[in-house]
Amino acid sequence: MRPPIDYQWEDVSEQLVNVFGYSQAEVDLYAGQVDNSKETLMQIYKALQLARGFENACNQQYMQGKIRGFMHLDNGQESIPAMVDYAIKNGDKKYSYYREHTHAIASGVDAGEVMAELFMKETGTCKGAGGSMHIFDKSAYFQGGWALVSEQLPYAAGAAKSILQDRELGISDNEDFQKQDVAPPADDDRISVVFVGEGGAQNGRMAELLNSAAKDNLPLLIIVIDNGRAINTFTGDIATNGKVYQQGMHYGVPGLHVDGHDAADVAKGGKAVVDYVRSGKGSAILQVHTYRFNGHSPADPEHERGRKDEKAWARADQDPIRKFEDKFTANGVFTEDELKAAKKEVLAEVKAAVKFADESPMPPVELAKELEYPDAPDTDYNLKPAPAFADAVNARTISPEQMDTITAHIDSLREKAKAGDISIGDAINLAIHEEMLRDPTTTIHAEDLQAGSSYDIPKLTQQTYGQIRAADEIIDEGHFIGKALGEGMNGYRPIVELMNTNFGIYGMAELSSAGNTYATTGGQFDMPMTIVGAGGTAPNQALGAEHSQPFHAYVMGIPGLKICTASSPDAAYGITKSMIRDNGPCFLFAPVKMMKESKGTLDLDKCAPLNKAALLHEASSESVAAGNAVTVLTYLHGVKEAQLVTDEIMEEGFDIDLIELRSLKPLDMETISKSLERTHKVVILDESTQSGGVGATISARISEELFDLLDAPVKRLCMDDAPVPYASTMELAVVKRGSDVVQGVFDLATGQF
């Protein structure tokens, strides 16, 4: 059983002086603002009781079956929401984890709406789409509720960065939470707040967060809820450094350790740390030593050693509410009757919250599909207006010299495009610059960004827009995809360039949550994010297994994510522009071996649809009439492979409808159907594996939806399930190519299947 720390205020005071640089007089002032104010102490007490009462009610409703799924209660840790209620402002951006009910309520979210969300009701904070682990409220800037341990850390960093971006660009949120050309007030002291358990703080994301916080001097408060347990396991059994507040030492991020048993001391110390961050001195850590009275969840078996004994002891000896009552009745601040009256008032609020939830309607079944994408798949992005403030923001943030340089660069690329000499990488770079100038809320994150990365996609972005909008990132894709998510939730349009799309494997948690965010929040938060990079597997590319993984197939199952491919500069240009304007997360895959080799013209200033395939070659009517035409579906390097053998196929007396699958999700079944109405046969040249591949999904949908159009089985030419070898002799057994298309067309056209 973990012993208490039994800190006195003097222990906290000493840290504030020695670590945070406060004078003793300043520390005494923070103490006096709480200890000498009956009103403030009552505010803290009501927050304690509201947190306890709400969680007790949740437990009761869970046992009655009105709350379902996973639920995690905060009993015993009430000093933390009490501190939040006292020291954190509405405009501060708050990111919590799955045990967040009390954090949301302390942040100003309506208790009835939180309870209704748990009851899966339409009047809930997220219309019943989020549930216990996903409480969001845009008006209170309460931005989750995130279920994957520690995933919220980079999101909070992105939110903190958005505060700095607002100040740098001179823009702010209007009453509809849209950016307007009004600078934040001169005394803008907003901060970002992130909650994490001490077990979760051992995650590598914490080190990345501290590095980013220090490097960018982010206005970020990290609240570490130290209940000594990582789920049920003693944290000390799996981590050697329980002093999380000291983790920031090497980054210049100070930390304070307080005893959660004393809610007044937590409020005093917490306010001092909050004010340190508000003052612009940088980020800080607040570690609260506390005990959780309940198991990890109501379904928790509590098999870990000592857990039941510790809970019983903590309830008797470490209850912050009981300590508060004993302390402030003994010194005469409150009478028992005053505290009883306050508790009664709070419990009436909890009772009203339960009644509101119980009487609220369930959401309609249609809402699920409505929340799939913020922008419909058939959106015409050419019709989306640019922000009215674009020219004004550009004028005050881009110097004349920088504007001359980028204008010359853009003009050069446009001349290449007109001459048919622009590459895929340069086409994407051109689209990015045009959109960053069109909408100054567009930002970009990449590794090696200043040098243009591998294919010049982010070339000249930081040199033009500064580090505030174009961030050169540490080598961890999960971290900067996560920061982009935080920016996207706060009015910005982040672009993430992946040097190789396979590196996105590091960011699967963040990608998954980006896809879920719009729906999970009940449509409150758009999630504009464009991820672009080179990937795929070309025949004989000699990159080995790790750089040849079909990441496009890995992310196909992420809900809410639009996924496109582009094998030509024109497709890459138009799709990139549309994705940047889309209000949801989009992923563009470009062919790694064609980034510089493929050249062409561009349909300048035009956005391309994100839901359409492209017919690149149409089979002759003669071949269709003779039954010698086959539909070939492919993407990325497969387009080049098919184009290289089209003449050979025609010389053999056959022909093809060659369709480039520029939209993998949503899939353009209309174009596929029109082709199959002519050919009745289909070959899929697929740059993903036999098991779980893109081709498997397409084949299944054709078989399910267009079966009556088929005269032969779907012919799938996909990668073998074996890892892609480096040696070209072995690679032949794994990666399909143009010669396989020739054979596949012949087999289908001659009935050899």
WOBEL-V125807 format. One record per pair of residues at least 6 apart in sequence whose C-alpha atoms are under 7 Angstrom apart, sorted by the first residue. I is the first residue (numbers start at 1). J is the second residue. D is the distance in whole Angstrom. If there is no record, write none. Layout:
[[I J D] [I J D]]
This chain:
[[1 306 6] [1 310 6] [5 259 7] [6 259 7] [7 259 6] [9 265 6] [12 258 6] [12 269 7] [13 27 6] [15 256 7] [16 22 6] [17 23 6] [17 24 7] [19 254 6] [20 254 7] [30 268 6] [30 272 7] [31 268 6] [34 40 6] [34 41 6] [34 264 7] [34 268 7] [38 333 7] [44 82 5] [44 86 7] [46 342 7] [46 343 7] [46 346 7] [47 81 7] [47 82 5] [47 85 7] [48 78 5] [48 79 7] [48 82 6] [48 321 7] [49 343 6] [49 346 7] [50 346 6] [50 347 7] [51 78 6] [51 102 5] [52 75 6] [52 78 7] [53 347 6] [53 350 7] [54 350 6] [55 73 6] [55 74 7] [55 75 7] [61 67 6] [62 68 6] [66 119 6] [67 118 6] [67 119 5] [70 297 7] [71 132 6] [71 133 7] [71 297 6] [71 298 7] [72 98 7] [72 99 5] [72 296 6] [72 297 5] [73 99 6] [73 294 7] [73 297 7] [74 99 6] [74 292 7] [75 292 6] [75 293 5] [75 294 6] [76 291 6] [76 292 5] [76 293 5] [76 319 6] [76 320 7] [77 260 7] [77 290 6] [77 291 6] [77 292 6] [78 320 7] [79 260 6] [79 263 5] [79 266 7] [79 320 7] [81 102 6] [81 103 5] [81 106 5] [82 106 7] [83 266 6] [83 267 5] [83 270 7] [84 106 6] [84 107 7] [85 106 5] [85 107 6] [86 267 7] [87 271 5] [90 107 7] [90 108 7] [90 140 5] [90 141 7] [91 140 7] [91 141 6] [91 190 6] [92 141 7] [92 190 5] [92 191 5] [92 192 6] [93 141 5] [93 142 6] [93 143 7] [93 159 7] [93 191 6] [93 192 5] [93 193 6] [94 141 6] [94 142 5] [94 143 6] [94 192 6] [94 193 5] [94 194 6] [95 142 7] [95 143 5] [95 144 5] [95 145 7] [95 152 6] [95 156 6] [95 193 6] [95 194 5] [95 195 6] [96 144 5] [96 145 5] [96 146 7] [96 152 7] [96 194 6] [96 195 5] [96 196 7] [97 144 7] [97 145 5] [97 146 5] [97 147 6] [97 152 7] [97 195 7] [97 196 7] [98 133 4] [98 134 7] [98 145 5] [98 146 6] [98 147 5] [99 133 7] [100 133 7] [100 145 6] [104 142 6] [105 111 6] [107 140 7] [107 142 7] [108 140 6] [109 137 7] [109 140 6] [111 353 6] [112 353 4] [112 354 7] [112 356 6] [112 357 6] [113 123 6] [113 124 4] [113 125 5] [114 124 6] [114 125 6] [114 135 7] [115 353 6] [115 354 6] [115 357 6] [116 123 6] [116 124 4] [116 357 4] [117 124 4] [117 125 6] [117 126 6] [117 127 7] [117 128 5] [117 131 5] [118 131 5] [118 132 5] [119 357 6] [120 128 4] [120 131 6] [120 362 7] [121 127 6] [121 128 5] [121 357 7] [121 360 6] [121 361 6] [121 362 5] [121 363 6] [122 128 5] [122 361 6] [122 362 5] [122 363 4] [123 360 6] [125 135 6] [125 136 6] [125 137 6] [126 135 7] [126 136 7] [126 520 7] [126 521 5] [126 522 4] [127 363 7] [127 522 5] [128 363 7] [129 519 7] [129 520 5] [129 521 7] [129 522 6] [130 520 5] [130 521 6] [133 145 5] [133 146 6] [133 147 6] [134 144 6] [134 145 4] [134 146 6] [134 520 7] [135 144 5] [135 145 5] [136 142 5] [136 143 5] [136 144 5] [136 145 7] [136 521 6] [137 143 7] [138 524 6] [146 152 6] [149 200 6] [150 196 7] [150 200 5] [150 203 7] [150 205 7] [151 510 7] [153 194 7] [153 205 7] [153 206 7] [153 209 6] [154 209 6] [154 479 6] [154 482 5] [154 483 5] [155 482 5] [155 483 5] [155 485 6] [155 486 4] [156 192 6] [156 193 7] [156 194 6] [156 486 6] [157 209 7] [157 213 7] [157 483 6] [157 486 7] [158 483 4] [158 484 6] [158 485 7] [158 486 4] [158 487 5] [159 192 6] [159 486 5] [159 487 5] [159 490 6] [160 191 6] [160 192 5] [160 218 6] [160 219 6] [160 220 6] [161 218 6] [162 487 6] [162 490 7] [165 468 6] [166 172 6] [166 184 7] [167 183 7] [167 184 6] [169 393 6] [169 397 7] [170 181 7] [170 182 6] [170 183 4] [170 184 7] [171 179 6] [171 180 6] [171 181 5] [171 182 5] [171 183 5] [171 184 6] [172 179 5] [172 180 6] [172 181 7] [172 182 6] [172 183 6] [172 184 6] [173 179 5] [173 180 6] [174 180 6] [178 491 7] [179 491 6] [181 389 6] [189 278 5] [189 279 7] [190 278 7] [191 219 5] [191 220 6] [191 278 6] [192 219 6] [192 220 5] [192 221 6] [193 220 6] [193 221 5] [193 222 6] [194 221 6] [194 222 5] [194 223 6] [195 222 6] [195 223 5] [195 224 6] [196 223 6] [196 224 5] [196 225 6] [197 224 5] [197 225 5] [197 226 6] [198 224 6] [198 225 6] [198 226 5] [198 244 7] [199 229 7] [199 230 5] [199 235 6] [205 479 7] [208 479 7] [210 248 6] [210 251 7] [211 251 6] [213 283 6] [214 251 6] [214 252 7] [214 253 7] [214 282 7] [217 282 5] [217 283 7] [218 282 6] [218 283 6] [219 277 6] [219 278 7] [219 280 7] [219 282 6] [219 283 5] [220 277 7] [220 283 5] [220 284 7] [221 274 7] [221 277 7] [221 283 6] [221 284 5] [221 285 6] [222 284 6] [222 285 5] [222 286 6] [223 285 6] [223 286 5] [223 287 6] [224 286 6] [224 287 4] [224 288 6] [225 287 6] [225 288 5] [225 289 7] [226 287 7] [226 288 6] [226 289 5] [226 290 6] [227 289 6] [227 290 5] [227 291 5] [227 292 6] [228 234 6] [228 235 5] [229 235 5] [231 296 6] [232 296 7] [232 302 7] [232 304 6] [233 304 6] [236 242 7] [244 287 7] [245 255 4] [245 256 6] [245 257 6] [245 285 6] [245 286 6] [245 287 6] [246 255 6] [248 254 6] [248 255 7] [253 283 6] [253 284 5] [254 284 5] [254 285 6] [255 284 6] [255 285 4] [255 286 6] [256 285 6] [256 286 5] [256 287 6] [257 286 6] [257 287 5] [257 288 6] [258 266 6] [258 287 6] [258 288 5] [258 289 6] [259 266 7] [259 288 6] [259 289 5] [259 290 7] [260 266 6] [260 288 5] [260 289 5] [260 290 5] [260 320 7] [261 290 7] [261 318 6] [261 319 6] [261 320 5] [262 320 6] [262 323 7] [262 324 7] [263 320 6] [263 324 7] [270 286 7] [273 284 7] [277 283 6] [277 284 7] [291 314 6] [293 311 5] [293 314 7] [293 315 6] [294 311 7] [295 302 7] [328 334 6] [329 335 6] [329 336 7] [371 518 7] [371 519 5] [371 523 6] [372 519 6] [372 560 5] [373 560 6] [373 584 6] [374 518 7] [374 526 6] [374 583 6] [374 584 6] [375 582 6] [375 583 6] [375 584 7] [377 610 7] [377 611 6] [378 609 7] [378 611 6] [380 609 7] [381 578 6] [381 581 7] [381 607 6] [382 606 7] [382 607 6] [386 438 6] [386 439 6] [387 439 6] [390 438 6] [390 439 6] [390 440 6] [393 440 7] [394 440 7] [398 464 7] [398 465 6] [402 464 6] [406 464 7] [410 430 6] [413 422 7] [413 430 7] [416 422 5] [417 600 7] [417 601 5] [417 602 5] [418 601 6] [418 602 7] [419 601 7] [420 599 6] [420 600 4] [420 601 4] [421 599 5] [421 600 5] [421 601 7] [422 569 7] [422 599 5] [422 600 6] [422 601 7] [423 569 6] [423 595 6] [423 596 5] [423 597 7] [423 598 6] [423 599 5] [423 600 7] [424 568 6] [424 569 4] [424 572 6] [424 595 5] [424 596 6] [424 598 6] [424 599 7] [425 455 5] [425 456 6] [425 457 5] [425 595 6] [425 596 7] [426 456 6] [426 457 6] [427 569 6] [427 572 7] [427 573 5] [428 457 6] [428 572 6] [428 573 5] [428 576 6] [429 456 7] [429 457 5] [429 458 6] [429 459 7] [431 573 6] [431 576 6] [431 577 6] [435 577 7] [436 442 5] [441 492 5] [441 493 6] [442 492 6] [442 493 4] [442 494 6] [443 469 5] [443 470 6] [443 493 6] [443 494 5] [443 495 6] [444 469 6] [444 470 5] [444 471 6] [444 494 5] [444 495 4] [444 496 6] [445 470 6] [445 471 5] [445 472 6] [445 473 6] [445 480 7] [445 495 6] [445 496 5] [445 497 6] [446 471 7] [446 472 6] [446 473 6] [446 496 6] [446 497 5] [446 498 7] [447 453 7] [447 472 6] [447 473 5] [447 474 6] [447 475 6] [448 472 6] [449 458 6] [449 459 7] [449 472 5] [450 459 7] [450 462 6] [450 472 7] [451 459 7] [452 458 5] [452 459 4] [453 499 6] [454 499 6] [455 595 7] [461 470 6] [462 470 5] [462 471 7] [473 480 7] [476 506 7] [477 503 7] [477 504 6] [477 506 6] [477 507 6] [478 506 5] [478 507 4] [478 510 6] [481 496 7] [481 507 7] [481 510 6] [482 510 6] [484 494 5] [485 514 6] [487 494 7] [488 494 6] [488 527 5] [488 528 5] [488 529 6] [489 525 6] [489 526 7] [489 527 6] [493 528 5] [493 529 6] [493 580 7] [494 528 7] [494 529 5] [494 530 6] [495 529 6] [495 530 5] [495 531 6] [496 530 6] [496 531 5] [496 532 6] [497 531 6] [497 532 5] [497 533 6] [498 504 7] [498 532 6] [498 533 5] [499 533 6] [499 534 7] [500 533 6] [500 534 5] [500 535 6] [501 533 5] [501 534 6] [501 535 5] [501 551 7] [502 535 7] [502 547 6] [502 549 6] [502 551 6] [512 558 6] [514 527 7] [514 585 6] [515 558 6] [515 559 5] [515 560 4] [515 561 5] [515 585 6] [516 559 6] [516 560 6] [517 525 7] [517 527 7] [518 524 7] [518 525 5] [518 526 5] [518 527 6] [526 583 6] [526 584 6] [527 583 6] [527 584 5] [527 585 6] [528 582 6] [528 583 4] [528 584 4] [528 585 5] [529 584 6] [529 585 5] [529 586 6] [530 579 6] [530 580 6] [530 585 6] [530 586 5] [530 587 6] [531 586 6] [531 587 5] [531 588 6] [532 587 6] [532 588 5] [532 589 6] [533 588 7] [533 589 6] [533 590 6] [534 589 6] [534 590 5] [534 591 5] [534 592 5] [535 589 6] [535 590 6] [535 591 5] [535 592 5] [536 548 6] [536 550 6] [536 591 6] [536 592 6] [536 636 7] [536 687 6] [537 548 5] [537 687 6] [538 593 7] [538 637 6] [539 735 6] [539 737 6] [540 728 6] [540 731 7] [542 726 5] [542 727 7] [542 728 7] [543 726 6] [544 724 6] [544 725 5] [544 726 4] [545 723 5] [545 724 5] [545 725 6] [548 724 6] [550 687 7] [550 688 5] [553 688 6] [553 693 5] [553 694 5] [561 585 5] [561 586 6] [562 585 7] [562 586 5] [562 587 6] [562 665 5] [562 666 7] [563 586 6] [563 587 5] [563 588 6] [563 663 6] [563 664 5] [563 665 5] [564 587 6] [564 588 5] [564 589 6] [564 610 7] [564 662 5] [564 663 4] [564 664 6] [564 665 7] [565 588 6] [565 589 5] [565 590 6] [565 635 7] [565 636 6] [565 662 5] [565 663 6] [566 572 5] [566 589 7] [566 590 5] [566 636 6] [566 662 6] [567 590 6] [567 591 6] [567 635 7] [567 636 5] [567 637 7] [567 639 7] [568 598 6] [569 599 6] [569 600 6] [569 602 7] [570 600 7] [570 601 6] [570 602 5] [570 603 7] [574 606 6] [574 607 4] [574 608 4] [575 607 6] [575 608 5] [575 609 7] [575 610 7] [577 607 6] [578 607 5] [578 608 6] [579 586 6] [590 636 6] [591 636 5] [591 637 6] [610 663 6] [611 663 5] [611 666 6] [611 667 7] [611 668 6] [612 662 6] [612 663 6] [612 668 5] [613 659 7] [613 660 6] [613 661 5] [613 662 5] [613 663 6] [613 668 6] [613 671 7] [614 659 6] [614 660 5] [614 661 7] [614 662 7] [615 657 7] [615 658 6] [615 659 5] [615 660 6] [616 658 5] [616 659 6] [616 660 7] [617 657 5] [617 658 5] [618 656 6] [618 657 4] [618 658 7] [619 629 6] [619 655 5] [619 656 5] [619 657 5] [620 655 7] [623 629 5] [623 654 6] [623 655 6] [624 678 6] [624 679 6] [627 749 7] [628 654 5] [628 655 6] [628 749 5] [629 654 6] [629 655 5] [629 656 5] [629 679 5] [629 749 7] [630 655 7] [630 656 5] [630 657 6] [630 679 5] [630 681 5] [630 682 6] [630 745 6] [631 656 5] [631 657 5] [631 658 6] [631 675 6] [631 676 7] [631 679 6] [631 681 6] [631 682 5] [631 683 6] [632 656 6] [632 657 6] [632 658 5] [632 659 6] [632 682 6] [632 683 5] [632 684 6] [633 658 6] [633 659 5] [633 660 6] [633 661 7] [633 683 6] [633 684 5] [633 685 6] [634 659 6] [634 660 5] [634 661 6] [634 684 6] [634 685 5] [634 686 6] [635 660 5] [635 661 5] [635 662 7] [638 685 6] [639 660 7] [641 737 6] [641 738 5] [642 738 5] [642 741 7] [644 738 7] [645 738 6] [645 742 7] [649 655 6] [649 742 6] [657 675 7] [673 706 7] [676 709 6] [677 709 6] [680 709 5] [680 710 5] [680 711 5] [681 710 6] [681 711 6] [681 712 6] [681 748 7] [682 714 6] [682 715 6] [683 714 6] [683 715 5] [683 716 6] [683 744 7] [683 745 7] [684 695 6] [684 715 6] [684 716 5] [684 717 6] [685 716 7] [685 717 5] [685 718 6] [686 694 7] [686 695 6] [686 717 6] [686 718 5] [686 719 7] [687 718 6] [687 719 6] [688 694 6] [688 718 6] [688 719 5] [689 718 6] [689 719 5] [689 720 6] [689 721 5] [690 696 7] [690 718 6] [690 719 6] [690 720 6] [690 721 6] [691 721 7] [695 716 7] [695 718 7] [699 714 6] [712 748 7] [715 744 7] [717 736 6] [718 736 6] [719 734 5] [719 735 5] [719 736 6] [720 734 5] [720 735 7] [722 734 7] [724 731 6] [724 734 6] [725 731 5] [747 753 6]]
